[in-house]
Amino acid sequence: MALKIYTKTGDTGTTSLIGGTKVPKSHIRIDSYGTVDELNSYIGLCNDQLTDSASKLMLKEIQDRLFTIGSSLACDPEREPLMKIPDLKESDIVLLEQEIDRMNENVPRMRSFILPGGHVSVSSLHIARCVCRRAERLCVQMQLDGGFVDPLVIKYLNRLSDYLFVLSRYTGHLLGVEEIPWRPRR
């Protein structure tokens, strides 16, 4: 018999962190890792739309890192040292920076702000970027409120949003899609 997906343990509006601590489903820790999960789903959608094999491979790597981040955020920080949770590494951030630099060599210099759009894959990457920024804001707020967040998580999310922005430009470049400059009303 297959394992049932529903447990009914959350029917009262609470859930358990890794480690067993019960918290309301509205807790900022739940919101933060839920937003990382949403980001991971958007990145999966973006990956399904891309044709560049290097970008697709990198997005799979990023999805793996987002599971690592989600695990970190889902842990009760008081009990986490007792568990084996995968760690984020500085080299994960360096990889994003290297990819940003590689793609930036192939796109024209920015002369204005760019509006999201022009192609569904470009727009989807911009949505992923925005969700990434929201995840970052939630983690920063949790940290400001006294909740533990590994500083590498915030750094990674910050760099990832930069990566997604450059990937949107790079993808448009590969597709021959013209960027849409923002022209402020005067």
C-alpha angles and dihedrals in degrees: 000000000000120000112258115243094212121073100171089221091117096051091105094055098262133106137184127251119219100281095044103269111146117225134168114269087239091061113127090237090059091045091051097051091039089056090049087052090050089050090050090053092050090049088052089053091049091049090053089056099047126089100187106103095207091053092046091051091049092050090054088053090049091050089055090051090049089057087052090051092046090052091050093049093045092057125099098241090216092058102031096093088065093057135068105239120165114256131227112232135208087240088066089062092044089054091055090049092050091051092047090052092046093051094042089061088064103045127075119260112269113250098173142005112290126227116223111251146062096116134025093243092051091049092047091053089052090052089051089050091053093048088049091054090050091052089050092050091050092051091048091049091049089051091048089050090056099261117135117251120169104247089226089063092060092043092049093049090048092052092042092058088053089049092051091050092052091043089055090054092044092049091051089049092052090048093047091240116155115235117242109232118210109243108193116220112251 
